[in-house]
Amino acid sequence: MTASPSTRAERLMTERNLDRREADRLVKAEDAGRAAYLKRFHGIDHELPTHFDLVVNTDVLTVVDAVNVIVTAAYATAAE
């Protein structure tokens, strides 16, 4: 799952009742933590979509559409 920092901040504002500044700070902190984890444990300097079997961008998909994509992909993989 992915989304732009702006979309993720907006979701945090709604879900946690945060102001924009705090939501932006949390997104940056989460991104930095993820980058540090990937660097330390996997030697990855920059996360790329090609590192994953499936990338779902919730900037362009609704939550329901994203769930449907994931379920369909999981079902197709299980059927192989």
Order of alpha helices (4+ residues) and beta strands (2+ residues): alpha-alpha-alpha
